[in-house]
Amino acid sequence: MTTLFIADLHLDDSRPQITRLFEAFLAGDDVRRAEALYILGDLVEAWIGDDDDAELPQRIARATRAVRDAGVPVYFIAGNRDFLLGETFARRAGMDLLADGTVHDIQGQATLLMHGDVLCTDDVAYQAVRRQVRTAQWQQQILSMSLDARRAFAAKARQDSQQHTGNSIETIMDVNAAAVAEAMQAAGVTRLIHGHTHRPAIHELQLNGKPAERIVLGDWYTQGSVLRADQERKLLSGLPLP
């Protein structure tokens, strides 16, 4: 059986065709016959809390719950856009929440699973913001706001993120090789799968003199992107829009 991985869908009302592609993918035989589905962060463009009453979270929950009800486990690791997604929504959506940096046995090989943003250590400004927003105090403050206030805050945060990205050197926003090696060594693995950078590829590297690999998932902006892994191969492929 095949294990499937996706990340960086950035689902948003402004791109309904991507939401429809996501729903069609989850309803298809590829997913329903899989051993498991892993979503490695940034499922949505912005998550404002599990109490969001908008239509999009409800559609997501129906789609993932149907996969779980079909007998396929759905695992989720939060990204930098949906770190406020909690147990309340996860239960409704039939997803198991995993900590960033979880190690799972994938087709017989211990594999480190991450969103990937914590590996971009050269982006010092981003890492400072990341540390702040992951604190319980900051999150409680945001979640105590009204839904309308949170939507406005999320819109401003997206605008600031786009400006930061536009003003940053491209290499700064990619992973740091030393951070990758440190994370893999600490986890005791020779395979890492992550998203975040939107640069899909399978990288071969040496780790303590042993062959290792880092697999980067693609984003879902102009098409879908899926990693299929079985005991014989790993295949990164696109999902064209219908």
N, C-alpha and C positions, 0 to 999 in steps of 0.2 A: 504493500500500500504506500501511497505517496503522502508526504507531509507538505503542507502549503504555508507560505509566508507572504504577507503583504504589509505595507507600511506607507505612510505619507499620502493618504488619500485626500486629505484636506477637504472633506465633504462640506459643501456650503450651498446655500440656496441660490447663489449666483451661478453655479455650475450644475444644473439639474441633470445634465446628461451623464455626469460622473456618478451621481447617486443612483441613477437607473442602471448604469453598468455594474456598480457594486451589488445592487440587489439581484441583478440577473446572474452575476458570477456566483453569489452565495446560493442561488436557487438551482444552479446547474449540477450536472453529474460529477464534474471535476471536484467540487467541494463535498458533495454528499457521499462520495466514495472514498474520501481522504481519511487518513489516519488521524489527522488533527489539522486545525487551522490556527495559525499564529498571526496576530495583528500587533505589529511592533511600533505603535505610536503614531500620533498625528492622524488619527482616524477622521477627525473633523478639523475645520479651519480654526474654530474656537469653541471650547467647552466652558459654559458659564455655570455649570452646576447640575447635579442630578435632578433638580426640581424644575429644570427648563421645560416649559409647556409647549414649545414649538413643535412643528410637525416632524422635522428632520430627526431628532433623537428618537421619536416614536418609530419612525421607519427603520432606523438602524436597529433598534431593539427587536422589532419583528423579524428582521432578516437574520440576525445572529441567533435569536432564540429558535428559529426554525431549523438552523443548522444543528444546534445542540439537541433539539428534539428528534432529529434524524439520527442521533447517536454519534455525532462527530464533536469532540471537545473543541471549544473555542477559547484560546488564551489571548490575553491582552496585556501589553506593557505600555504604560503611559508615555507620551511624547511631550514636547515642549508646548503643544497647543491644547492638549487634553489631560493635563496632569490633575485637574480637578475632578476627573471622572472617578467615582467612588463605588463602594460596595452596593449601594442602593440601586444604581443603574445596572451594574454588572449582574446582579441577581435577576433583574427584570429581563436583561438581554441574554442570559444564559452564558455569560462569559466568566472565566476564571482570571482574576487579576494576578499578575506576576510582578515581582519587584524587578526594577531595571538591574540587569546583571545576573539574572537567573541562569542556572545551568540545567539544561534538560538533555536527556538521551534522545537524539534525533537519528533514527535509523541505525542504532547501534553505536553512535559516536557522541561522546559528551560535547555539548555545544553551548557556548556562551551567547545569550540572547540579550540584546540591548536596543534601546531606541537609537543611540549613537551620539546625541548631543554632548554628553559628558566627555566624550573623547576629543572634542574640538577645543582643546585647551589653549590654543594660540589665540582664540577669540576671548580675550580677557574680560572685555566689557560684558559679553553675553554670559560668561560664567558667573560674574558677580550678580547679574540679574537672576540667573537660575537659582543660585543659592538663596536669594531673598524670597522668591515666589514659592519655593518648596518648604518654607517654614510653616508650622501649624498656625502661628499667629497671623501671618499674612493671609493665608487661605481662609481662616475664620473671619477675618475682616472683610474680605471680598464676598464671601458667601452670605454675610449678614446684610449685604446691600439688596435692594429690590432687583427684580429681573431686568427691568428697563435700564437701571443704572449699570448693571453688569454687562448688558449688551453694549451700552455706550463705552464702557471701559474696555471691553474686548475689541471694539472697532478702533479705538485709539491705540491700543497695544499692537494691533496688526499694522496700523499705519507707521508706528515707531519702528516695528521690526523690518518693514519694507525699506524704510529710510536707512536703517543700520546696515541692512544687507547691501543696499546700493552704494553705501559709502565705504564698505569694507573691501580689502583685498581678497580676491577669491580664495587664495590658498589658506587664509586665516580661518575660513569657515569650513575647511575640510578637517578630517581627523588628524591628530598628531601621532606620528608613528611610534614614539616612545610611550604615549598613553595607551595605544592599542596593545603594544607588547606587555606593558605593565598589567593591564586588565586581564589579558589572556594568561599570563604567568600566575597571577593571583588566583585565577579560577582553575588553574591546572588543566587547560584545554588547548587544543591545536586548531579549533574551529570557532570562528566568531561570525554571527549574523546580526546585522543592524541596518537601520535606515537613516533618516535625517538629512543626509548630504545630497540626496537626489542624484546620485552618481552610480547607477547600477553597474556592478562589475563583480567578478570573482578574482580576488587578488591572491596570488601565491607568495608566501614569505617563509623565512627561516626564523624559528623560535628556539633558542637554546640548541642550535645545530640540527633541529628537526624540522621537517616540512610542515607548514601550517597554512591555513587559508582564512581569508576575511571576505565574506560575501556581503555586498551592499545592495539593498533593495531599491527599486526605482519608485518614482512618485506616480501619482494618478492625475496629472494635469491635462495632458492631451490624449492619454490612453491609460489603460490599466497596466499594472506590472505585478508579476507573480513569480515567486521562486518555488519550484517543485523539486522536492528532494526525496529520493528513494535510495535503496541500498546500492544501486548501480551508478547513479549520476545525480548532479544538481543542474537544473536548467532554469535560467532567468529568461522570461519571455514576456512580451507585451500582450495586452488585451485591447484590440481595436474597438473603437466606438461603433455601435450598430448603425 
